[in-house]
Structure formats: C-alpha cells, structure tokens
Amino acid sequence: MKNLGFLGAGNMGSAIIKGLADSGKFSDCVLYAYDKDSEKLNALAKYNVTPCASEQKLTEKCQYILLAVKPQVLGDILDTIKPYVTEDHVFISICAGITADFIKQRTNSAAKVAVVMPNTPAMLGLGASAIARDGAISDEDFAFAKSVISSCGMVMEIPADKMKEIICINGSSPAFIYLFAKGFVDYAKEVGIDETAALQLFAQSLVGSAKMLTDSGMTVEQLIKQVSSPGGTTLAGLDKLYAGDLEETVKEACRACTNRAYELAK
C-alpha cells in the first residue's frame, strides 16, 4: 500500500487526483492532501482523499509527495517540512522551473525526485506532460511517478536539463493556442458568423490537425503544402502570416517563457 500526498489542491493537483480516481488503477494507493484553502480540500472528499491538518502531518504520513503549489512559495513550504523528510521520501514536482536539486537542498539530499511539466488539459484527462528523473530515484519509484501523471494524459520522458525549455512546448502552449483561436473567432464575429459555430469548427480543426501531425507520417512542411493549393485562398492567408514572421514570434514567446523559468528557479 502506497501513501501519496498532495501538497496543493488547486487545478492541477485536483486534476491528477481525479485522474487517479477515474482510472481505477490505484486501489493500492491511499491519497492525502493539504491545502491552506479548506474548501479545496473539502471538494476532494468525493475522491476518498484524506485531508491533513498541515504540510508536516502530510509529510509524516506519506512516502510519496506530489508538489502542486506555485513555484514562488515552494521554498518556504520545503523549509517547513524539512525536519520530516527522510531518504525514503519520493517527491513528484509539477512546479514550473523548479529543479530536483532545489528540492533536495531544501529538504534532504538523499530524497528522490521526479520533475514534471504538466498542462491544463489534464483537467479533462487529455494532459501532455514531460517528466524527468533525478539520478537517485529508483526505476520502481520513477515508474510509479509516471503512472500517477499518466492517469490524466500522456507522458514523455525528457532529460532533466531540458525541463525549463520544455515549459513553452507543452505547459504554456495551450495559452498561446487559445490566443491564436481567439483571432479566428473574433474574425468570424466580425463577418457575421455565429461565434459558437466558429469556435466548434476551429476547435475540431485543431483536433484533426493534431492527429495529422502525429499520425499522417508527413512532415510539418508537407502538411502545410497539402492544404495550400497554388494561387488559392490558403496561400493568400499564409503570405500574411509569413509577412508577420509568425514562426519567429512563436520562438520569441518560447524564449521569454524559458527565461522566466530560469528566473523563478533562482
């Protein structure tokens, strides 16, 4: 029987708890949670989550601890639980920009850590999470960490030294995609197309295009060419996107995201 504790019960922590409950694969796992907002804890009762009175109590009860708080406050929380952390503890961190070394330095140098970058579609069971392992974590504990995160979506393992760079790719990209979508929907409204119809059509186009990226066997360049008839409407629109240097703008957004991750990790 594994005791898994959640430090933080906000959107992402709650999404993972829901995923664990819905999967039906964690009957050998007892869930605990602590959040300073008691209403968030109360909302987890339907998932058979036992609330803890403090971060320290949770740390005493649980070998596995999922860190789901804002990166800016994590340091203080780790300082609080440090006296209770042993070499047997395994941390699963979804705190953006926070390294395994940071967690170990603030708690116990022998603790084990898996670092995760999830995204908000996990709230629908459609998450895309990157995960990296600390050298001290065992294969068994890392497999458990991956299974916890995969309960609400897919997981890809990447090198630990790329966890800050990956944030823009899957963690922040939903917000960028939503902004992109807003442009299409706003245009639809301007030309008298029903907003709901436009949103549904564009959203399904995203779903289908995503499947083409992963399942068609074509490169991105080939997929663009497939839609772009010579002298047609798509090329006319693409010309405007190329003129606005869309690709470079996206890269600049990614760089800003990564730079901020490094700032938060200091």
N, C-alpha and C positions, 0 to 999 in steps of 0.2 A: 504494500500500500504506500503510495507516494502522497506527501502533503505538498500542495502547490499553493503558494500565497501570492496575492496581487497587491503590490503597493501602488495604489492609484486605481480608481474605478471609474475613470472618465470614458470617453467614447471608445478609445482603442482597447483599454483594459476590458470594458464591458463587452466589446465585440468578440474578443478572444474567449471570454468566459461563455458567451452564447454559443460560439463555435464548438467549444469543448462539450457543452451540454447537448447540442443538436447532433453532434457526430455519433454519440452513443458508444464511443470507443475508450472512454476514460473512466470506466466503472471502478477501476483500482486506484483512482485519484480523488483525494479529499481536497476541496477548494476552500481557501480562506481569503479574506480581503480586508484591507484597511484603506480608508479614505477619510480625510477631515470633514467631508460632506456626508453626513449621516444619511441623507436622502438617497444618495447614490448607492450606499451600502444596502439600504432597505430594498431598493429596486432589484437587487441581485438575489433576493430570497427565493424567487421562483426557480433559480438555477441551483438551489441547495448549497449556496455559498455561506460559510460561517463567518460572520463579521468579527473582527478583532478590535480590541479597545485602543491599540496603539501600534506603531511600527515595531516597537520592541517585542510586543506579545506575538506578533505575526512571525518575526524572525526566530523567536524561540520555538514556535510550533512547526515551522516549515523548512525543509531542506532545500526545496526549490522555490525561488522567489522571482516573480516577474515584475520588473521595474517599469511602471507605466505612469510616470509623473513628468512634469515639464523639466527639461534639462537644467533650467536655471535654478530649480530648487532641489535637484537631486543631491548635490554635495552636502547640504545641511541634513538631509534625510539619512544619507550614508553615515555621516558623523554620529547621528543619533543611534543607529543600530550597530555601530562598530563593535561595542563590547560583547555583542551577542552573536557575531559572525564567526564561524569556525571554518576549518579547512574542508569540511564536508558540504558546505553550502554551495549551491549552484545558482548563479544569477542569470536570468534571461532579460536582457535590457532592450526596450524599444524606445529609449531616449535618444533623440536625434543628436548626432555629433559626439556622443559620449563613448569613450574607448573602454576596453576591458581593463587596461592599466589604471585608468582613473578610478574605476570601481574597486579594484583590488587595493590601490593605495589608500583609499578612504575607508576600507573595511578590514580585509585580511589578505595578505599577499598570497596565501595558499588557496584562496577561494577560486572557484571555477566560474567562467563567464562565457555566455553566448550573446553576441550583439546582433540585434535585429533592426532592420529598417522596414516597417510595415507601411500600409497606406489605408486610407479611409474606406475604400470599397470592401475591406474586411468586414465592415458593418453589415454587409449583405452576403457574406460568405464568399466574396469574389476578390479577396485581397491578393496583392502581389508583393511578397516580402523577400528582402535579401537578408541572409544570415551569414555570420562569420564566427569562427570558433577561436577561443583563446587556447594557447598551447597546452594548458594544464587540464582542460576538460577531457573526460574520457569519451570514447566512442559511444558508450551506452547513454551517458548523460546528454551528449550532443544530439543523439538520435531522439531522445525524449524532448529536448528543446525544439527540434524541428517538427516533431509531431504535434506539439502544442500550437505552434504558429500555423502549421498547415491545416489545422482544424477550421480555419476561416479563409482558406485560399491556397494559392500555390506558393512555393518557397524555392529560392535559388541560393545555393551557397556561393559566396564570393570571398576573395582574400580580405583579411581583416584590415589591411592598409588602404582599402578602397571603399570603406564604409561611409566615409564622408562624401566621396564623389558620387556614390550611388543614390544619395538622397534625392537629387533632382530627377533622376531617371524614373523612380517609382514612387517615392514618398511625396514629393512636391508636384509631380507632373499632373495628377488629377486636377489641381487648381489651374494649371496652365491650360489644360484641355477644356475646362469649364469656361474659361475666359474666351478661348477660341470659339467654343459653341455659342457663347453669348453674341458674338459678332454675326453669326449666321441667323440666329433667332431674331436679333434686332433688325437685321435687313429684311427678314420675312415680314415683320410687322410693318416696316416702312412701305412695303409694296402691297400691303393688304392681304397677306396670307395669315391664316389663323395661327396664333402662337403655339397652341398645343400640337396642332398637326405638324408644324415645322420642327418643333422640338423632338417629337416622336420619330419623324423621318430622319432627322440628323443623328439622333442617338442610335437608331438602328444602323445607319450608315457607319457610325463608329464601330459598332459591334461587328458588322460584316467586314469592314476594312481591317480590323484587328485580326480576325480569323484568316483573312487573305495574307497578312504579314506572317503569321505563324504556320499556316497550313498549305499555302499555294505552291511553295517551293521556288517562288520568284524572289528576286532581289527588290529592294525598295525602288530602285530606278526603273526596273522592268514593270513594276506595278503602276508607277506614275505614267509610264509610256502607254500602258494598256488602256488607261482611261482617256488619254489625250489624243484625240483624232486630229490629224493635220488641218490647221485652219479652223478648228472647231471652238466651241464655247469654253471647254476646259482650259485649252492653251491660252485663251484670252484672259482668263482668271489667273492662271499660273504666272503669266507675264507680270501681273501686278504684284504677286507675292514675291517673285524674284526681284522686281524693282525695289521692293521694300526690304530686301535682304532678310527674308523670314528665317532662313537657316542660321544666319549669324546672330539674329536677335534671340533665337532659342538658345544658342550656345552661350550668349551673354547672360541670359537668365540662369542657365545652369552654373556658370562660373560664379555668379552672385550668390547662388544657393550654397555652393561648396565653400566659398569664402566665409559665409556666415556660420557654417557648420564648424569650421576651424576656430572662429572667434568664440563660439559657445563652448568649445572643448577646453579653452584655456582656464 
